[in-house]
Amino acid sequence: MCLGIPGQIVEITDANNKLALVNVGGVKRQVSLACIVDEEHPIESCLGDWVLVHVGFALNRIDESEAAETLKMLQEIVALTS
């Protein structure tokens, strides 16, 4: 099982290598978009998208409401374990 953390793509940093900056909980991380770009969804179309990030890779696109719900649940888990 893996845990994907929601983040929003805020900048395409290297289109040739399919790299972007993703805002994950207020921290910007360089992430590979190789798993989510294709002919139907070129890298240029990714700016502003929400994605699930795991070990430096965007695994799939999600909508903003799913991202918000997931972030809320993660915050609740942290609050319970603190």
Contact map, one row per residue, 1 for C-alpha under 8 A:
1110000000000000000000000000000000000000000000000000000000000000000000000000000000
1111000000000000000000000000000000000000000000000000010000000000000000000000000000
1111100000000000000000000000000000000000000000000000010000000000000000000000000000
0111110000000000000000000000000000000000000000000001110000100000000000000000000000
0011111000000000000000010000000000000000000000000001110000000000000000100000000000
0001111100000000000000010000000000000000000000000111100000000000001001100000000000
0000111110000000000001111000000000000000000000000111100000000000001000000000000000
0000011111000000000001110000000000000000000000011110000000000000000000000000000000
0000001111110000000111100000000000000000000001111110000000000000000000000000000000
0000000111110000000111100000000000000000000000110000000000000000000000000000000000
0000000011111000000111000000000000000000000000100000000000000000000000000000000000
0000000011111110011110000000000000000000001100100000000000000000000000000000000000
0000000000111110001110000000000000000000000000000000000000000000000000000000000000
0000000000011111111100000000000000000000000000000000000000000000000000000000000000
0000000000011111111100000000000000000000001100000000000000000000000000000000000000
0000000000000111111000000000000000000000000000000000000000000000000000000000000000
0000000000000111111000000000000101000000000000000000000000000000000000000000000000
0000000000010111111100000000000111001000001000000000000000000000000000000000000000
0000000000011111111110000000011111000000000000000000000000000000000000000000000000
0000000011111110011111000000011110000000000000000000000000000000000000000000000000
0000000011111000001111100001111000000000000000000000000000000000000000000000000000
0000001111100000000111110001111000000000000000000000000000000000000000000000000000
0000001111000000000011111111100000000000000000000000000000000000000000000000000000
0000111100000000000001111111100000000000000000000000000000000000000000000000000000
0000001000000000000000111110000000000000000000000000000000000000000000000000000000
0000000000000000000000111111000000000000000000000000000000000000000000000000000000
0000000000000000000000111111100000000000000000000000000000000000000000000000000000
0000000000000000000011110111110000000000000000000000000000000000000000000000000000
0000000000000000000011110011111000000000000000000000000000000000000000000000000000
0000000000000000001111000001111100000000000000000000000100000000000000000000000000
0000000000000000001111000000111110000000000000000000100111000000000000000000000000
0000000000000000111100000000011111100000000000000000000111000000000000000000000000
0000000000000000011100000000001111111000001000000000000011100000000000000000000000
0000000000000000111000000000000111111000000000000000000011000000000000000000000000
0000000000000000000000000000000111111000000000000000000011110000000000000000000000
0000000000000000000000000000000011111100100000000000000001111000000000000000000000
0000000000000000010000000000000011111111111000000000000000000000000000000000000000
0000000000000000000000000000000000011111111000000000000000000000000000000000000000
0000000000000000000000000000000000001111110000000000000000000000000000000000000000
0000000000000000000000000000000000001111110000000000000000000000000000000000000000
0000000000000000000000000000000000011111111011000000000000000000000000000000000000
0000000000000000000000000000000000001111111111000000000000000000000000000000000000
0000000000010010010000000000000010001100111111100000000000000000000000000000000000
0000000000010010000000000000000000000000011111100000000000000000000000000000000000
0000000000000000000000000000000000000000111111100000000000000000000000000000000000
0000000010000000000000000000000000000000111111111000000000000000000000000000000000
0000000011110000000000000000000000000000001111111000000000000000000000000000000000
0000000111000000000000000000000000000000000001111100000000000000000000000000000000
0000000110000000000000000000000000000000000001111110000000001110000000000000000000
0000011110000000000000000000000000000000000000011111000000001111001000000000000000
0000011110000000000000000000000000000000000000001111100001111100001000000000000000
0001111000000000000000000000000000000000000000000111110001111100000000000000000000
0001111000000000000000000000001000000000000000000011111111110000000000000000000000
0111100000000000000000000000000000000000000000000001111111100000000000000000000000
0000000000000000000000000000000000000000000000000000111110000000000000000000000000
0000000000000000000000000000011100000000000000000000111111000000000000000000000000
0000000000000000000000000000001111100000000000000000111111100000000000000000000000
0000000000000000000000000000001111110000000000000011110111111000000000000000000000
0001000000000000000000000000000010110000000000000011110011111000000000000000000000
0000000000000000000000000000000000110000000000000011100001111100000000000000000000
0000000000000000000000000000000000010000000000001111000001111110000000000000000000
0000000000000000000000000000000000000000000000001111000000011111011000000000000000
0000000000000000000000000000000000000000000000001100000000001111111000000000000000
0000000000000000000000000000000000000000000000000100000000000111111100000000000000
0000000000000000000000000000000000000000000000000000000000000011111110000000000000
0000000000000000000000000000000000000000000000000000000000000111111111000000000000
0000011000000000000000000000000000000000000000000110000000000111111111100000000000
0000000000000000000000000000000000000000000000000000000000000001111111110000000000
0000000000000000000000000000000000000000000000000000000000000000111111111000000000
0000010000000000000000000000000000000000000000000000000000000000011111111100000000
0000110000000000000000000000000000000000000000000000000000000000001111111110000000
0000000000000000000000000000000000000000000000000000000000000000000111111111000000
0000000000000000000000000000000000000000000000000000000000000000000011111111100000
0000000000000000000000000000000000000000000000000000000000000000000001111111110000
0000000000000000000000000000000000000000000000000000000000000000000000111111111000
0000000000000000000000000000000000000000000000000000000000000000000000011111111100
0000000000000000000000000000000000000000000000000000000000000000000000001111111110
0000000000000000000000000000000000000000000000000000000000000000000000000111111111
0000000000000000000000000000000000000000000000000000000000000000000000000011111111
0000000000000000000000000000000000000000000000000000000000000000000000000001111111
0000000000000000000000000000000000000000000000000000000000000000000000000000111111
0000000000000000000000000000000000000000000000000000000000000000000000000000011111
